[in-house]
Every structure is written in C-alpha cells, then in structure tokens.
C-alpha cells in the first residue's frame, strides 16, 4: 500500500510539473504582448522605456529561461504580484478566495454524492419502474444542461420569480454574520453546481448496482433468507461503489469548471470569480497562480481518490 501511494504521489508531481509548463506556454501563446498589461495607456512610453520594462520583468529572455525563473519563484511560494489589484501578492489573493470556493464545492459534492448514490440504488432496485424512468430523465437532463444555463434558470426561478433565495453574494451586505444567512446564500448555487455531478454518479451507480445484483453471492444471500435491506446495503452496495469512487474524483474537475460559471452568475467571491476577473483584465500573474492552485487541488483530490479506491479494493495495489 505504501509503495502504491508513493508511486501515485510521484505521478501526481509529474502531472503538476507538466501542468505548470502548459499553463505558462498557453499564456505566452495567447494573442497580444504580456507587457501590454503593465503599461498605462495614459502615460506615453518611449522604446527605451519599453525595453527597460521588458528587461526588468524578464520578458526579454527565452521562454525556457522565463519558465524556469517563474517555477523557481512558485516553488518558493511566490506566485508574483497582481497587475490590476494594486500589486497585491497573487498568493494572498488566491488564499483569500479558496475558502468560499471550497465551501461551495464541498457542499455541492456532498449533495451530489448523497443524492447520486441514493437515487442510483433506488433506480437499480426498482428497475423499469416509474421512479427509475423519472430519475433517468433527470440524469439525462442534468448531464446535458451546461452549468451556465442551469445557473441562469435556477436564478430566475428561485430568486427572481419565487424569491426563495438571495440572488447573489455570500452574505447579506450590512448584516452581521450568521450561519442561517450563509446557508440561504449557499443552498441554491451549491444545489445547481451539484446537478451534473449527481446525474453522473446516479447513472454509474445504477449501472454498477444492476451488475452486482446479478452476482451469485447476492442470489445466495437472498436464498438464505437475508433481509433485502441488508442484501442491498451490506452485500451489494460496497462492491457497487468501486467504480463510483473513481468517478467522484474525476468529477472534481467538472465541478471546478461549473463553479466558474456558478460563481460568476451568483457573484460568489471564490476562485472562479477571481479567475474570470483576471482573464477580463489580462492579469497574467493572477491567471497563472489561480490556475496552478486549482490544478494542484484537482491532482491532490485525484490522488486521494486513487488511495481511497485502493483501500476499498486492495487488489489494485498488487503489482
């Protein structure tokens, strides 16, 4: 188990290094000159001034040299300074936004796991019933609907028309902090973010559960007179969860992509909103730092998922 975990950690570090290089390269290949973001259009600059600024920023060096210099600083915890936010450290900006994003995604993940597994089990046990067909239609709609469309529809129905939840923000301005107020702002964006994940988990859980329910050991348990509830929960559910555990880890990337749209629509002060603002203002250091942190979180979650999968099924650590 230790050897398997170390191997996964090494692979994760390699993926992180490749991700950092890809982020750096893509931003350098983006249209426009990175130095334009550092120039105030209201202040005229001569060619010598531009050359001096380019040299000071290291933009006159070859791309590999620039990447290694940036990577060295990133490994030391220095992700640079924001261009558009009064030279604030990128790491400080990112850390101030991680909490709201983790809260939003964590809540959405809990909702999607609980709802997806429960609905998947019910659909498998009651195969071809009205409930199964209804849940399948829901799953198809959830998977097919883009995050921005779900966010806009949910905002219009529950906030504008029904006025059940606030239309944006994390807390009500001018009011003292309260958990109830936070939950009122959190429940709608988290539920909308969870839709696509819950639909995927439900479909995988249903298919896996149907396969397990046809196994000999399940039929043997039923033949021995074991109560159906224990047949489902004790004998079938654990084995049916194996492919779903891997899926849950892979949906973290889907959740991050959805969170960017959800946070933009609901003005949720998280990493997604920070990244969108940075792209709109061409704040390259913030884009690189935020993307690197998000990628690191995804890789860590996938690593933990692989380890959890090995705990559930120790056979995969062999060899």
C-alpha positions in Angstrom: 0.0 0.0 0.0 2.8 2.4 0.8 4.6 1.6 -2.4 1.4 2.2 -4.4 0.8 5.5 -2.6 4.4 6.7 -3.3 4.0 5.8 -6.9 0.8 7.8 -7.2 2.5 10.8 -5.5 5.4 10.7 -7.9 2.9 10.6 -10.9 1.0 13.4 -9.4 4.1 15.6 -9.0 5.0 14.9 -12.7 1.5 15.9 -13.7 1.7 19.1 -11.7 5.1 20.0 -13.3 3.6 19.3 -16.8 0.5 21.4 -15.9 2.7 24.4 -14.8 4.6 24.2 -18.1 1.4 24.0 -20.1 -0.2 27.0 -18.3 2.9 29.1 -18.8 3.1 28.2 -22.5 -0.5 28.8 -23.3 -0.5 32.2 -21.7 2.6 33.1 -23.6 1.0 32.0 -26.9 -2.2 34.0 -26.2 -2.8 36.9 -28.5 -1.1 40.2 -27.5 2.1 41.0 -25.7 2.1 40.3 -21.9 3.9 43.6 -21.4 0.8 45.5 -22.6 -0.9 44.6 -19.2 1.8 46.5 -17.4 1.5 49.7 -19.5 -0.8 52.6 -18.5 -2.2 53.8 -21.9 -2.5 57.3 -20.4 1.3 57.5 -19.9 3.4 57.7 -23.1 6.5 55.5 -23.1 9.4 55.5 -25.4 11.0 52.5 -27.0 13.9 52.6 -24.5 11.4 52.7 -21.6 9.5 49.6 -23.0 12.8 47.8 -23.4 13.8 48.6 -19.9 10.5 47.4 -18.5 10.7 44.2 -20.6 14.2 43.6 -19.2 13.1 44.2 -15.6 10.2 41.8 -16.0 12.4 39.2 -17.6 10.3 39.1 -20.8 13.4 39.6 -23.0 14.7 36.1 -22.0 13.9 32.9 -24.0 10.7 31.1 -22.9 12.5 28.2 -21.2 14.5 30.7 -19.1 11.3 32.6 -18.2 9.6 29.4 -17.2 12.4 28.2 -15.0 12.6 31.6 -13.3 8.8 31.6 -12.7 8.9 27.9 -11.5 11.7 28.7 -9.0 9.7 31.5 -7.5 6.5 29.4 -7.5 8.3 26.6 -5.6 9.3 29.2 -3.0 5.7 30.2 -2.6 6.0 33.4 -4.6 3.4 33.5 -7.4 4.1 37.1 -8.3 2.0 40.2 -7.9 -1.3 41.2 -9.4 -1.1 43.8 -12.1 -4.6 45.2 -11.7 -5.0 45.0 -7.9 -2.5 47.5 -6.6 0.4 45.0 -6.7 -1.2 42.6 -4.2 0.6 39.2 -3.9 -1.1 36.6 -6.0 -0.8 34.0 -3.3 -2.7 36.3 -0.8 -5.5 36.9 -3.4 -5.8 33.2 -4.1 -5.8 32.2 -0.4 -8.5 34.7 0.3 -10.7 33.1 -2.3 -10.1 29.4 -1.6 -12.4 29.3 1.4 -15.6 30.4 -0.4 -14.8 28.0 -3.3 -14.1 25.1 -1.0 -17.3 25.7 0.9 -19.4 25.9 -2.4 -17.7 22.9 -4.0 -17.7 20.8 -0.8 -21.4 21.4 -0.2 -22.2 20.6 -3.8 -20.0 17.4 -3.6 -21.9 16.2 -0.5 -25.2 16.9 -2.1 -24.2 15.1 -5.4 -22.7 12.1 -3.6 -25.7 11.5 -1.3 -28.3 12.2 -3.9 -26.5 10.4 -6.7 -25.8 7.2 -4.8 -29.3 7.1 -3.2 -31.1 7.7 -6.5 -28.8 5.2 -8.3 -29.6 2.5 -5.8 -33.3 3.1 -5.9 -33.3 3.1 -9.7 -31.4 -0.2 -9.8 -33.6 -1.9 -7.2 -36.8 -0.7 -8.9 -35.6 -1.2 -12.4 -38.0 0.0 -15.2 -40.4 1.4 -12.7 -41.9 4.9 -12.9 -39.3 6.1 -10.4 -36.5 4.6 -12.4 -37.7 6.2 -15.7 -38.2 9.6 -13.9 -34.7 9.5 -12.4 -33.2 8.5 -15.7 -34.8 11.5 -17.4 -33.5 13.8 -14.6 -30.0 12.4 -15.1 -30.1 12.9 -18.8 -31.3 16.5 -18.4 -28.6 17.1 -15.7 -25.8 15.8 -17.8 -26.9 17.7 -20.9 -27.5 21.1 -19.4 -24.5 23.4 -19.3 -23.6 24.9 -16.0 -24.3 28.5 -17.1 -27.7 27.5 -18.3 -28.6 25.7 -15.1 -27.4 28.7 -13.1 -29.4 31.2 -15.1 -32.6 29.1 -15.0 -32.2 28.4 -11.3 -31.5 32.1 -10.5 -34.6 33.2 -12.5 -37.0 30.6 -11.0 -35.9 30.5 -7.3 -34.5 34.0 -6.8 -36.4 36.3 -9.2 -39.8 34.6 -9.6 -40.3 32.8 -6.3 -37.9 34.9 -4.2 -36.9 31.9 -2.1 -33.2 32.6 -2.0 -30.9 35.6 -2.4 -29.9 36.4 -6.0 -26.1 36.7 -5.3 -23.3 37.1 -2.9 -22.1 35.0 0.0 -23.7 37.2 2.8 -26.3 39.9 3.1 -24.5 43.3 3.0 -24.8 45.3 6.1 -26.0 42.4 8.3 -24.0 40.6 11.0 -22.7 37.2 10.1 -25.0 34.3 10.8 -24.9 30.7 9.7 -28.5 30.9 8.6 -27.8 33.8 6.3 -24.8 31.9 4.8 -26.9 28.8 4.2 -29.6 30.9 2.5 -27.0 32.2 0.0 -25.2 28.9 -0.3 -28.0 26.4 -0.9 -29.1 27.4 -4.4 -25.6 27.8 -6.1 -24.5 24.6 -4.4 -27.6 22.6 -5.5 -27.2 23.9 -9.1 -23.5 23.0 -9.1 -24.4 19.5 -7.8 -26.9 18.7 -10.6 -24.4 17.5 -13.2 -22.3 15.6 -10.7 -25.4 13.9 -9.1 -26.6 12.9 -12.5 -23.3 11.3 -13.5 -23.0 9.5 -10.1 -26.6 8.3 -10.4 -26.1 6.7 -13.8 -22.8 5.0 -12.8 -24.3 3.8 -9.5 -27.4 2.4 -11.2 -25.3 0.5 -13.8 -22.9 -0.8 -11.2 -25.7 -1.8 -8.9 -27.5 -3.7 -11.6 -24.4 -5.6 -12.4 -23.7 -6.5 -8.7 -27.3 -7.5 -8.0 -27.0 -10.3 -10.7 -23.9 -11.8 -9.0 -24.1 -15.3 -7.4 -23.2 -14.1 -3.9 -26.2 -11.8 -3.9 -28.6 -14.5 -5.1 -27.1 -16.8 -2.4 -27.7 -14.2 0.3 -31.3 -13.9 -0.8 -31.7 -17.7 -0.9 -30.5 -17.9 2.7 -33.3 -15.5 3.7 -31.2 -12.4 4.4 -33.4 -9.3 4.7 -33.5 -7.4 1.4 -32.3 -4.2 3.1 -29.1 -6.0 4.3 -28.7 -7.7 0.9 -28.6 -4.2 -0.7 -26.6 -2.3 1.8 -24.1 -4.9 3.1 -23.6 -7.3 0.2 -24.2 -5.3 -2.9 -23.6 -1.6 -2.2 -19.9 -1.8 -1.2 -18.9 -3.7 -4.4 -21.1 -1.4 -6.5 -19.3 1.6 -5.1 -15.9 0.7 -6.6 -16.3 2.4 -10.0 -18.3 5.3 -8.4 -15.4 6.2 -6.1 -13.2 6.8 -9.1 -15.9 8.8 -10.8 -16.3 11.0 -7.8 -12.7 12.0 -8.0 -12.9 12.7 -11.7 -16.0 14.9 -11.3 -13.9 17.4 -9.2 -12.6 18.9 -12.5 -16.2 19.1 -13.7 -17.2 20.9 -10.5 -14.4 23.4 -10.9 -15.5 24.2 -14.4 -19.1 24.6 -13.3 -18.0 26.6 -10.2 -16.5 29.3 -12.5 -19.9 29.9 -14.1 -21.9 29.5 -10.9 -19.6 32.0 -9.1 -19.9 34.5 -11.9 -23.7 34.3 -12.1 -24.2 34.4 -8.3 -21.3 36.8 -7.7 -19.8 34.2 -5.2 -16.4 35.6 -4.0 -14.4 32.5 -4.9 -11.6 31.3 -7.1 -13.8 31.1 -10.2 -14.9 34.8 -9.9 -11.2 35.8 -9.3 -10.1 33.9 -12.4 -12.8 35.4 -14.6 -11.9 38.9 -13.4 -8.2 38.2 -14.1 -9.0 37.0 -17.6 -11.1 40.0 -18.4 -8.3 42.4 -17.2 -5.5 40.3 -18.6 -3.9 40.0 -15.2 -1.4 37.3 -16.2 0.2 36.6 -12.8 -3.3 36.0 -11.2 -4.3 33.8 -14.1 -1.2 31.7 -13.8 -1.3 31.5 -10.0 -5.0 30.7 -9.7 -4.9 28.1 -12.5 -1.9 26.4 -10.9 -3.6 26.3 -7.5 -6.8 24.9 -9.0 -4.8 22.3 -10.9 -2.9 21.3 -7.8 -6.2 20.8 -5.9 -7.5 18.6 -8.7 -4.4 16.5 -8.7 -4.5 16.1 -4.9 -8.1 15.1 -5.0 -7.4 12.5 -7.7 -4.5 11.2 -5.6 -6.7 10.8 -2.6 -9.3 9.1 -4.8 -6.8 6.6 -6.0 -5.8 5.8 -2.4 -9.4 5.5 -1.3 -10.0 3.1 -4.2 -7.1 1.0 -3.1 -8.5 0.9 0.5 -11.8 -0.3 -0.8 -10.3 -2.8 -3.2 -6.7 -3.8 -2.0 -6.3 -6.0 -5.1 -5.3 -3.0 -7.3 -2.1 -2.4 -5.2 -0.8 -5.8 -6.3 2.0 -5.4 -8.8 
